[in-house]
């Protein structure tokens, strides 16, 4: 662990990237690791368009279970600490999350970019109608079809509004992150609870370094990309973040 303090003066902005580890202490399973979701559910079967085409029931069952799990839990101290930091920094804070559980927003975070979509939204697998709020679960029930396609005499299944492997991120997410990074005077980049295995999220640390950011990682264990960070704090985010931010603002 670095002895240097996490500090933000009036000229400092913070870009935070979060992953599944942040929600682990709320009771949401992470993806990788011994009890991770990808142990029991092959990625390509439930998180790709190919998997959806092959077996949409399996995919909807998987995301329905995720919806049910996420609906039952509440934000933990890590989510809350990030929301508090945002309150203090205002415009000088941006949170890019790979999480789809909505817990950051429940904790009060407002400047949140959801890189991988949102579990409680549904969209059409075919047409470009905007995604809409949806808390329904589809387990052993008829799968939902798109009403708009139906009106045109076409048939298309609805799908979860999740970015699957091989798919592009939502339109403006990377632009907004880049715009934030280039506009700030001094940047601190903080990644929390992420294995750094999925791009482009895993490349944000490099983007931050290119503009001279100081880079921090808070994670339960050292991930493969730990060397790319100036500071690594090993531990659970719910325990580490409140202390890390306690005296961060000058
Ligand atoms: P991973 O499951 O790959 O990594 C979670 C990381 O969090 C691991 O390195 C854990 O050691 C760490 N961790 C676990 N509990 C923690 C805690 N309490 N505090 C801090 N760290 C903790 O999850 P992501 O990196 O988020 O994409 O995965 C990235 C993407 O891969 C996900 O968004 C998902 C997945 O496939 C899609 O589904 C599109």
Boltz pocket constraint, residues with backbone or C-beta under 6 A from the ligand:
constraints:
  - pocket:
      binder: B
      contacts: [[A, 18], [A, 19], [A, 20], [A, 21], [A, 22], [A, 24], [A, 25], [A, 30], [A, 31], [A, 32], [A, 33], [A, 36], [A, 47], [A, 98], [A, 99], [A, 116], [A, 162], [A, 163], [A, 164], [A, 165], [A, 192], [A, 193], [A, 194], [A, 195], [A, 196], [A, 197], [A, 198], [A, 218], [A, 219], [A, 220], [A, 221], [A, 223], [A, 235], [A, 236], [A, 237], [A, 238]]
      max_distance: 6.0
